[in-house]
Amino acid sequence: MDSNISPATVLSETDHGDDMQLRVRYQSTYGAFVALGMLIDDTEIDAVYCEHHEDVLIRKKNGKFHGCQVKTRAARLGPFKADDSQIKAALSRFLALEIAFPASFERFTIASNVAFWDAEENSKSLPFIIELARSNPGKAPSTSLEIRRLVSGLRENHKCKVVKVWEVLARVTLQGELPQFNDIECQLAVEIAEVLDARSRRFDELRAAAKALVQ
């Protein structure tokens, strides 16, 4: 057994609470990255809310909203596919918000520490499905049976028209390959130095600022 391992740094294999807290912390750190955008002179961000309708909800200065879902997984599991349960849940959430608050959302984002699978142009490729939606504004494109089933499932869950699903898909952006669990707080510290022009600060000071912002 490796004598250097510690219960402070290794996740439990039986108690999944620590894994959940790790993911919640990651989500909060992503929210802190977004909040830093409020300090940029030409920012479009008016307010940032965490765990309010979305993992991260951005209110823009034009009065519109931008909803963000943060989806994480172990890097060894590889990219997310469009038919993964976490991705379908995120898309369903976006559709629910669009129906509840018509014309309020300019954009939706799925952010992840892994990539989004795009090896082939089929029902498992979310980038391909989004491009289909954008290439056919205001209508349901002709596509494969598998993609129609995916879209139909979302439609049935919310009792809406198929074209409404495609309209939401066209406004989805993907932000993949964000820092991994153990790296994201350090990256936030670096971002704080950039945004605040505080490169002369010691890294331990920037790390403390990152922790405080997340908290």
N, C-alpha and C positions, 0 to 999 in steps of 0.2 A: 504493500500500500504506500502511496506517495505521502511522505511525512510532511510535505509542504501544504497539503490541502487543509482547508479550515471550514468549520461549519458556518462561518460568517460570509463565505464567498461561494459556497456550493449549495444549489437549490435542493430542497428535500424531494425525494422520489415518492414519498407517501402523502405528505401534506402539501396540497396544491395552493394553499393560501399565499405562500411566498412568491410563487409564479404569478399569481393574480396581481399582487402588489407591485411586482416588477413591471408588469404591463401597464398598470395604472400610472406608475411613475413615468414610464416612457411617454404615455399619452399626455401627461401634464408637462413634460419637458418639451414636447412638440408644441403645446399651447404657448409655452414661454418663448419659443422661437417666433411664433406668429405675433405675440405681444410686442416683441422687440421692433417689429415693423412699424409700430405706432410712433416710434422715435425718429423715423426717417422723415426728412423735411417734406418730401413730396408724396407722403403716404396717402393711400386711399382708405386706410383703416380708421374707423371712428371708434369702434369698441370691440372687445374680444370677450366672449363668454365661454366658460368651460362647463361641460355636462349640463347644457341648457339646450334642449332639443337635439343637439349634436355633441360629439366629443369636443369639437371646437367650433364655435359659431362666430363668424366675423360679420359685424355690421359696417358697411362701407359709408363713406361720406355722402354718397348719392342716395342713401336710404335703402339700398338693396342689401341682400345678405349672401353670404358664402358659407356653405356648410361643409365641414370636414369630418370624415371618419378616419380613425387611426387603426390600422390592422397590422398586428405583429405576429411573427412566428419564428421558430428556431431557423437559422440560416440553412441548416442542413436539410430542411424540408423543401427547399427550393422555392421558385416563384409561385405566386398566387395565380390560380386559373379562374376563369369567369364563373364556372359552376361550383367553386368551393363555397361551402356554407357561409363563411364569413363575408365573402364578396357579395353573394346574393342577399345577405342580410343588410349590407351597406346600401346596395341599390334599392332595396325595398324601403329602407329608411328615407332615402332621398325622394322616392316617389311619394311616400306618405306626406313629407313636408311640402312638396309641390302641390299636392291636392289640398292640404290644410291651409296653405298660405299662397294662393295663386298669384303669380307674377311677382313674388317677393324675392326669389332666389335667382341670382345671376349665374351662379356656378356652384358645383359640388366637387369635392376632392376626396379621393381615397389615397391616404398616405401610408406608406409601409416601409419596414426595414428590409424587405426583400423586393425583388423585381416582380413584374407582371408578365406571365407567360405569353410569348408571341412567336413561337417556333413555326406555327402554321396559321393560316387564315381560316379558322373554324370556330366552333362554339365555345372552345376553351380559352380563346384569346380575347381578353377584354379590350386591349388596344384596337384590335380589328373590329369588334362590335361597335365601339365608340366611333371609329372612323366611318363605319357604315351609316351610323346615325347622323353624323355631321355632313356626309355626302348626299343625304336625302332629306333636307330640311322640310319639316311639316308633313311628312308622310312616312308610312311603314315600308321600308325597302324590301325588295324581293331577296330572300336569303334561304339558307338551308333549314331543313326541318328541325334540327337540333337547336338552332338559334331561335326559331319561332317558338319552340317549346319553352326555352328560357324566358323569353319575353312574355309569352302567354301566362307562365306561372306568376310573374310579377303583376300582370294585368288582373288575373283572377283574385290575387290576394287583396287588391285594392278596388276591385269593381270599377275599373276605369277603361277607357278606350286604348287599344294597342298603340295608337299614334301618340298618346300621352306618355307612354313608357319610352318610346323612341325620342320624344322631345327632351325628356330628362336625361337619357343616355347621351344625347348630343352635348349636354352641358357638364358632363363629368370629365374631370381631369385626373390624371394619375401621377402621383409623386412617389416613385419607388426608389429602392436602394438608399434609404436614409441611413444614418449611423446605426450600428448595432447597439444592443442593450447597454453594454459596458462602455460604449464610446460617446453616446449622445450628450451626456452632461459636459464632457470635456469639449465637445464641439460647440455647445452652447456658450461655454466660457470664452472660446475663441471668437464667436459671433458677437458677444458683448464687447470685447475689445475692439472689434471692427466698427460696430455701430456707434459706440460711444467715443471712438478715437482714443482708446485707453491702452494702446499697445505697450506703453511704458510700465504698466501695472505688472506686479508679480503674478505668476499663474495661480498661486494659492489664493490670492485676493480675487482674481477673476472666477475661480472655482467656487469660492464662497458666495460671490454675487450670483452665480448661476444657481446654486442651491437655494438661495433666498428667493430668487425670481420664480423658481419652480414651486416653492412652498406657498 
